[in-house]
Amino acid sequence: MKSNLISLLLSLLLQQLQLQQQQVSGYYLPGVNPKSFIENQEVLLKVNKVTSTKTLLPLEYYRLPFCPPPDGASVDHENFGELLEGDRIENSPYVLLFKKDLYCEQVCLSNLGRGEHKGAQSNKMVKAIHNQYHNNWIVDNLNSASKLEDEDFITTRYSQGFPIGFVHETENVAYIHNHVNIEIEYHPVEKKEGKFQIVRFTVEPFSIKHDFEPLPTTGATATSADKVSPPVATIINPIPSCDPKLPQNHTDFDMVVATDRWPQEAAGKVLYTYDVIWKENKDLKWANRWDIYLQMDNVMSTKIRLVSIGRKMIIVLVLSAMVAAILTRNLNRDISRYNRVAQTDEERAEALEEYGWKLVHGDVFRPPTTLPMLLSVFAGTGAQLLSVVFPTIFFAALGFMNPARRGHLLMAQCFLFVLAGGVAGYISARIYKTFKGKSWYMNTIMTALFFPGFTFAVFFIIDIVAASQKSSDAVPFGTVALLLFLWLGLSVPLTFVGAYVGYTRDAFDFPVNTAGIPRQIPDQPFFLWYPCTVVICGIVPYGSCIVELHQVLSSMWQEHYFYVFGFLFIVFCILLITAAEITVLFNYFQLCSEDHHWWWRSFANGGGAALWVMLYAVVYFQSFESNSLATYVLYFGYMTVACLGLFLMSGFVGLYSCLWFNKTIYASVKID
């Protein structure tokens, strides 16, 4: 009966998750209003940073010799989060008029520099192509998808933008994509005749070797009504779409790979051209235009995620049942034995001879002798990070973190971390007071500076490396100054306020008194050695989150979209629950072996999953091809900060779970 009830609850929960996935897919919050266009209205095409999954270092778009706008590039107003993420959104020279198809429009002539020669340094574009850099264009706040075509397949991707070029497989020569087909789909606005909304934006790049004669640019104008920009060159060998003598047709794959055509090598003067193709899509509405992006190129379907979540929940239920059975059976036996009234001389003698976890009742709540201040700092910081991560994932699951709102997720995390400084100060102060610490000022300073200081130091080193590589990841000085103000001007004072409140509260009450002389700890079995318990306690929570971990790393380093926060929230809860349960179980085994040094052990056991996550991050790094020192610094710098944060959060959960468990069991027995 009980198993049937659990199965029914699981099935209902999974159905609800699937229903939410279907309903939320087209959900937009107020404040992200659709923009309507009329025929021949100008549509702005903006360019963002160029990114590489090989070097992991983004570059500003105009760091490479692309065509600049006639009046020069100007940066869009960017928020705090966009600057931290390395986004640099700028205007472009591409002219788009709503519902007006364009054919082989000329943009500019650009000199890419010296070509690839043995013993000579390659130009910037060649290096970028070999490093697999991709363009990221934006139309109506919608990121570009890419369409790549060959003799057999047409592949459309909705992440990572489109490549700036390609390297020939046999010749190992870089070729530039100097022509693009800009395909834009629109949907008519209901009850508003003549108004339309953009619902899809795709770029199909080509490499075309145009033989041309440059034209004088002074006073040049568009040559016909079909053109929106003045020509910059006369094409000597035009493909059919560029030949004014032929009927107008858009550029396609067959034109580009004709027998007399060659791709454009990334060297010398290059002519950039583009087509614009408008298509009506009556089936796709504006509210659903991000759906295809958020499916992460169908890397993992909703059904697979639901099955994965179901399995994890079953694991949690089984683990919970095991822990409850072991602890309930043993604790009931222990408590009944400890509380039993002796009737015979033999029972009285047995009662006088204490053993098991009751034997260490005089030492179990003894403050740790090793770095008690550091433990209180770790616990306070873990509570602070939990106060950031939990609401962030929860509200993101409700749809508040919209992909159209670039940088808002990172902004929310930064500001929540600042506000949660009071939580860190309060928890750290109460634990340190429980440990009978006297250096409360130093404890508060350590809490305010330890994790933020370590994170800022790593961030500053990465910022210097990014600046040396001329990457857009290099954060402007003004943004760095704002970060310092948020930390030192807001977070630190809030930490002191929280610490003051914590010190005014009473220390934690314990059900037993602490003996004056510490009890000697006997030799422990090998499976209770410190390294063994950390490894064993870490692998169970790690196993519950491995699938989502891979998707999160892909979104961080492979430029995939990750907005299935509902699943992530459930998996995060499962991770914390399993960490708490396995830590409590080993804490019981430890006390039964008469080892009362559980404070640090419970924190380390709870945070053991971070060790496995870091090991997985090392394995995941093998998928990158770069051997650049900058890539190593960037990847392992941020992953170290992330794993340290996970260690502190799950360690705090383990510590508090064991504290609650120990207080509960020792309050249930009579201590003579």
Secondary structure, 3 states (H helix, E strand, C coil): CHHHHHHHHHHHHHHHHHHHHHHHCCCCCCCCCCCCECCCCEEEEEECCEEECCCCCCECHHHCCCCCCCCCCCECCCCHHHHHHCCCCEEEEEEEECCCCEEEEEEEEEECCCCCCCCCCCCHHHHHHHCCEEECEEECCEECEEEEECCCCEEEECCCCEECEEECCCCCCEEECCEEEEEEEEEECCCCCCCEEEEEEEEEEECCCCCEEECCCCCCCCCCCCCCCCCCEEECCCCHHHCCCCCCCCCCHHHHCCCCCCCCECCCEEEEEEEEEEEECCCCCHHHCCHHHHCHHHCCCHHHHHHHHHHHHHHHHHHHHHHHHHHHHHHHHHHHHHHCCCCCHHHHHHHHCCCHHHHHCCCCCCCCCCCHHHHHHHHHHHHHHHHHHHHHHHHHHCCCCCCCCCCHHHHHHHHHHHHCHHHHHHHHHHHHHHCCCCCHHHHHHHHHHHHHHHHHHHHHHHHHHHHHCCCCCCCCHHHHHHHHHHHHHHHHHHHHHHHHHHHHCCCCCCCCCCCCCCCCCCCCCHHHCHHHHHHHHHHHHHHHHHHHHHHHHHHHHCCCCCCCHHHHHHHHHHHHHHHHHHHHHHHHHHHHCCCCCCHHHHHHHHCHHHHHHHHHHHHHHCCCCCCCHHHHHHHHHHHHHHHHHHHHHHHHHHHHHHHHHHHHHHHCCCCC
